[in-house]
Structures are given as C-alpha cells and as structure tokens.
C-alpha cells in the first residue's frame, strides 16, 4: 500500500515538474518575442528620428539613405508607404536644389551660353536648371558654376492603378495619381513626348476653348505624345483623378503636371501598361 502511494505521489511530482518546466519555457519564449519586437520598434524608431534630424539640417542625401534602409530592414511595417512618400518628397527637393547628387554635376557657364543651349547639351530643361540653381531669371553669367542633371528621365503609366511614375534610369523619383481613358481608350506601348505647351488652347469639335476657361479640360500644361491627339495634361476636374474617365489622355492635378513639365524634356520616353 505504501509503495503504491509512493508511486502515485512520484507520478504527480513528475507531471507537476514537467508542467512547471513547460510554463517557464513558454514564459521565456514570450519574453524573447516581446524583446525582439521591442528591439525592432526601437531600431525603426531610432532610424526614423535620425532621418528627421538629417532633414531638418538639409542633409537630404543622408536622410534618403536612412528612409531607404527603413524600407529594406522593416519591409513588413505599416509605415513603408509613408517612408516611400518621404523618399519621393526628398527626391523632388533634391531635384530643385543646388545640392549635387550622383546623377548631376556642376557646370561652368561659358561665354555665349544660354539656359536653352545648356539644357539641350545635357538633355534636360531650362526650367529644371533654373529651379535647381534658384535662378530668378534666365540671365546667366560666364564663369558661374551651376548644377545640371545628367541622368535621363522616363515615365511609366499604369492604367490599372491610375498612376504615373517619373523615373530616372531605374530609380522612381515620384509617383503621381492620374486619370486615364474610359473604355480602355488610353493606348498601350512605348511613346515619346514630342511637344510641350504652356496654358494650352483646347481645340475640340466645333469650338476653340481658350486657356484659363473653366471649360478647358487641358488645364495649365500639355505634354503631347508622338501619337497625335494623345498626351499628358492638367485638369479642371480634380475630383476625377484616380479614375478611368478621359477620352484617352492622361490627366494630372495642375500643380503636378506643372512640376512634371519643368522636369522632363522633349524626347522623354513614356511607357503605358495595363
């Protein structure tokens, strides 16, 4: 009888010991998981603080590197889209600042140079040169050094997403929300920008609609393709952006198309995909 009792007690002790060990292991595992989460949050938070501090000091190149690192190391974070937006904001600030980047250089103005001549030589735009160097007029002085952009731009339009991506080589500079053609009327394929117009007049069937008219759906800029009748333009109907509502052209917010117009030269390649 005593032996049986001893065996029962021993069995209970073994079960209790196993349960205690199991509970301790799970508690330790939970603490380790929590510690890992805390470390990840702390690391992302620290990098974000560092990036913001660099931005306030106008150290945009290093700030961009930190945001790129955040996306790479914390790709599952809910903040990835916000970090990508910060990178694109910085890209535009860098484009329109005198800061020299790996895709730009300093050029010494020569006697006889004009902004248009320099822009043509480097396949950029006079507008971009002016904005990059904070020039108030197109008058330039020989001997002065100015920043010029070197890498070619291209445009990728995604009809299914109603987005336009401005790219430099393979790097996405900025993504814009657009409207594309209803009933699949926006053409697919590889095109080029062949014309650029400020405050375009809209020639529609039976009427000529002047610039600035509320009925002029072209908005403030026109970038025409090498496919007659098609192009990128502004809009008087910003509420339609993100939808397939046009007759085949690409609509953008007026401030967005004005920004794009100042960046891309005639000859820029445009790819349109579904």
C-alpha positions as CSV (number, residue, x, y, z in Angstrom):
1,X,0.0,0.0,0.0
2,X,2.8,2.4,1.0
3,X,4.6,1.5,-2.2
4,X,1.6,2.3,-4.3
5,X,1.1,5.6,-2.6
6,X,4.7,6.5,-3.1
7,X,4.4,5.6,-6.9
8,X,1.3,7.8,-7.2
9,X,3.0,10.8,-5.4
10,X,6.1,10.3,-7.6
11,X,4.0,10.3,-10.7
12,X,2.2,13.5,-9.7
13,X,5.5,15.2,-8.9
14,X,6.9,14.3,-12.3
15,X,3.8,15.7,-14.0
16,X,4.0,18.9,-11.9
17,X,7.7,19.3,-12.7
18,X,7.0,18.8,-16.4
19,X,4.2,21.4,-16.3
20,X,6.4,23.9,-14.5
21,X,9.3,23.5,-17.0
22,X,6.8,23.9,-19.9
23,X,5.4,27.1,-18.3
24,X,8.8,28.5,-17.7
25,X,9.9,27.8,-21.3
26,X,6.8,29.4,-22.7
27,X,7.2,32.5,-20.5
28,X,10.8,32.8,-21.6
29,X,9.9,32.4,-25.2
30,X,7.2,35.1,-24.8
31,X,9.7,37.4,-23.2
32,X,12.1,36.8,-26.0
33,X,9.5,37.5,-28.7
34,X,8.4,40.7,-26.9
35,X,12.1,41.7,-26.6
36,X,12.6,41.2,-30.3
37,X,9.5,43.3,-31.1
38,X,10.7,46.0,-28.7
39,X,14.2,45.9,-30.3
40,X,12.7,46.2,-33.8
41,X,10.4,49.1,-32.8
42,X,13.3,50.8,-31.1
43,X,15.6,50.3,-34.1
44,X,12.9,51.6,-36.6
45,X,12.1,54.5,-34.2
46,X,15.7,55.4,-33.8
47,X,16.3,55.4,-37.6
48,X,13.2,57.5,-38.2
49,X,14.4,60.0,-35.6
50,X,17.8,60.1,-37.3
51,X,16.2,60.6,-40.7
52,X,14.1,63.5,-39.5
53,X,17.1,65.2,-37.8
54,X,19.0,65.0,-41.1
55,X,16.1,66.5,-42.9
56,X,16.0,69.5,-40.6
57,X,19.7,70.1,-41.3
58,X,19.0,69.9,-45.1
59,X,21.2,66.8,-45.2
60,X,18.8,65.3,-47.7
61,X,21.1,62.7,-49.3
62,X,21.8,61.0,-46.0
63,X,18.2,61.3,-44.9
64,X,17.1,59.5,-48.1
65,X,19.6,56.7,-47.3
66,X,18.0,56.2,-43.9
67,X,14.5,56.0,-45.3
68,X,15.7,53.5,-47.9
69,X,17.2,51.5,-45.0
70,X,13.9,51.6,-43.1
71,X,12.1,50.2,-46.1
72,X,14.7,47.5,-46.6
73,X,15.0,46.4,-43.0
74,X,11.4,46.8,-41.9
75,X,9.6,45.8,-45.1
76,X,6.6,44.4,-43.1
77,X,5.9,47.7,-41.3
78,X,2.7,49.5,-41.9
79,X,4.8,52.6,-42.3
80,X,6.5,51.5,-45.6
81,X,4.3,53.6,-47.8
82,X,4.9,56.7,-45.7
83,X,8.6,56.1,-45.8
84,X,8.4,55.7,-49.6
85,X,6.5,59.0,-49.8
86,X,9.2,60.7,-47.8
87,X,11.8,59.4,-50.2
88,X,9.9,60.8,-53.1
89,X,9.4,64.2,-51.4
90,X,13.2,64.3,-50.8
91,X,13.8,63.3,-54.5
92,X,11.9,66.4,-55.7
93,X,13.6,68.6,-53.1
94,X,17.0,67.4,-54.4
95,X,16.0,68.0,-58.0
96,X,15.0,71.5,-57.2
97,X,18.0,72.4,-55.0
98,X,21.7,73.2,-55.8
99,X,22.8,70.0,-53.9
100,X,24.9,67.9,-56.3
101,X,23.8,64.3,-56.4
102,X,25.4,61.2,-58.1
103,X,23.1,61.9,-61.1
104,X,24.1,65.6,-61.5
105,X,27.2,67.7,-61.8
106,X,28.5,71.3,-61.6
107,X,28.9,73.0,-65.0
108,X,30.9,76.2,-65.5
109,X,29.0,78.7,-67.7
110,X,30.9,79.6,-70.9
111,X,30.7,82.8,-72.9
112,X,27.8,82.5,-75.4
113,X,25.9,80.0,-73.2
114,X,22.2,80.3,-72.7
115,X,20.0,78.1,-70.5
116,X,18.3,76.6,-73.5
117,X,21.7,75.8,-75.0
118,X,22.9,74.2,-71.8
119,X,19.6,72.3,-71.4
120,X,19.9,70.9,-74.9
121,X,23.5,69.8,-74.4
122,X,22.6,67.9,-71.3
123,X,19.2,66.7,-72.4
124,X,17.4,68.4,-69.6
125,X,15.2,71.5,-69.3
126,X,15.9,75.2,-68.8
127,X,13.1,75.2,-66.1
128,X,14.9,72.5,-64.2
129,X,18.2,74.3,-64.4
130,X,16.6,77.5,-63.1
131,X,14.8,75.6,-60.2
132,X,17.9,73.6,-59.3
133,X,20.0,76.8,-59.0
134,X,17.4,79.1,-57.6
135,X,17.7,81.4,-60.6
136,X,15.2,84.2,-60.7
137,X,15.7,84.9,-64.5
138,X,17.2,83.2,-67.5
139,X,20.1,85.6,-67.5
140,X,23.4,83.8,-66.7
141,X,27.0,84.9,-66.2
142,X,30.1,83.2,-67.7
143,X,32.3,81.7,-65.0
144,X,29.4,80.8,-62.6
145,X,29.0,77.2,-61.7
146,X,25.5,75.7,-61.9
147,X,24.1,72.3,-61.2
148,X,22.8,70.3,-64.2
149,X,21.0,67.0,-64.2
150,X,22.7,64.2,-66.2
151,X,20.6,61.0,-65.9
152,X,17.7,60.6,-68.4
153,X,14.1,60.7,-67.2
154,X,11.4,58.3,-68.3
155,X,7.7,57.9,-67.5
156,X,5.8,54.8,-66.7
157,X,2.0,55.0,-66.7
158,X,-0.1,52.1,-65.1
159,X,-3.7,52.2,-66.4
160,X,-5.0,49.7,-63.9
161,X,-3.6,51.7,-60.9
162,X,-4.1,55.1,-62.5
163,X,-0.6,56.1,-61.5
164,X,2.3,57.9,-63.3
165,X,5.8,57.2,-62.2
166,X,8.6,59.6,-63.0
167,X,11.8,57.6,-63.2
168,X,15.5,58.4,-63.6
169,X,17.2,55.4,-65.0
170,X,15.7,52.7,-62.8
171,X,15.0,54.9,-59.7
172,X,11.5,56.0,-59.0
173,X,11.6,59.8,-58.4
174,X,7.9,60.4,-57.7
175,X,4.6,58.7,-58.2
176,X,1.5,60.8,-59.2
177,X,-2.2,59.9,-59.1
178,X,-3.8,60.4,-62.6
179,X,-6.9,59.7,-64.6
180,X,-6.7,57.5,-67.7
181,X,-9.2,56.8,-70.6
182,X,-12.6,55.2,-70.2
183,X,-13.4,52.1,-72.2
184,X,-9.7,51.3,-72.4
185,X,-9.2,54.3,-74.7
186,X,-5.7,55.1,-73.4
187,X,-3.2,53.5,-75.8
188,X,-0.6,50.9,-74.6
189,X,3.0,50.8,-75.6
190,X,6.1,52.9,-75.9
191,X,5.7,56.6,-76.8
192,X,7.7,59.8,-76.7
193,X,6.9,63.4,-75.6
194,X,7.2,65.5,-78.7
195,X,5.5,68.8,-77.8
196,X,5.2,70.9,-74.6
197,X,2.8,73.8,-74.3
198,X,2.1,76.3,-71.5
199,X,-1.5,77.1,-70.9
200,X,-2.7,75.2,-73.9
201,X,-5.8,76.1,-76.0
202,X,-8.2,73.2,-76.4
203,X,-9.4,72.6,-79.9
204,X,-12.5,70.5,-79.7
205,X,-15.1,69.7,-82.3
206,X,-16.8,72.9,-83.3
207,X,-15.1,75.1,-80.7
208,X,-11.9,76.7,-79.6
209,X,-11.6,76.9,-75.8
210,X,-9.0,79.4,-74.6
211,X,-6.5,78.9,-71.8
212,X,-8.0,79.6,-68.3
213,X,-11.5,78.9,-69.3
214,X,-13.4,76.6,-66.8
215,X,-14.4,74.5,-69.9
216,X,-10.8,74.0,-70.9
217,X,-10.2,70.4,-69.7
218,X,-6.4,70.6,-70.6
219,X,-5.6,72.6,-67.5
220,X,-2.3,74.5,-67.4
221,X,0.1,72.3,-69.3
222,X,0.2,69.9,-72.3
223,X,2.9,67.3,-73.0
224,X,2.0,65.7,-76.3
225,X,3.0,62.2,-77.5
226,X,4.2,61.1,-80.9
227,X,0.7,59.7,-81.3
228,X,-1.5,62.6,-82.5
229,X,-4.2,63.6,-80.1
230,X,-2.8,62.0,-77.0
231,X,-0.7,63.4,-74.2
232,X,-0.5,64.3,-70.6
233,X,-2.3,67.4,-69.4
234,X,-3.8,69.2,-66.3
235,X,-7.4,69.2,-65.4
236,X,-10.3,71.4,-64.4
237,X,-11.9,68.3,-62.7
238,X,-9.5,67.2,-60.0
239,X,-12.3,65.1,-58.4
240,X,-11.9,62.6,-61.3
241,X,-8.3,61.7,-60.6
242,X,-7.7,58.0,-59.8
243,X,-10.5,57.0,-62.3
244,X,-10.7,56.0,-65.9
245,X,-12.8,58.8,-67.3
246,X,-10.9,60.6,-70.1
247,X,-11.1,60.3,-73.9
248,X,-7.7,58.6,-73.8
249,X,-5.3,61.3,-72.5
250,X,-3.6,61.3,-69.1
251,X,-5.0,63.9,-66.6
252,X,-3.0,65.2,-63.6
253,X,-3.5,67.9,-61.0
254,X,-2.4,71.2,-62.4
255,X,0.4,71.6,-59.8
256,X,1.6,68.0,-60.6
257,X,1.6,68.5,-64.3
258,X,3.4,71.8,-63.9
259,X,6.1,70.1,-61.8
260,X,6.4,67.3,-64.4
261,X,6.6,69.8,-67.2
262,X,9.5,71.6,-65.6
263,X,11.5,68.3,-65.2
264,X,11.1,66.2,-68.4
265,X,12.4,67.4,-71.8
266,X,11.0,66.8,-75.3
267,X,12.1,63.3,-76.3
268,X,11.3,61.7,-72.9
269,X,10.2,58.1,-73.3
270,X,6.7,57.2,-72.0
271,X,5.6,53.6,-71.4
272,X,1.9,52.8,-70.9
273,X,0.9,49.4,-69.4
274,X,-2.3,47.8,-68.2
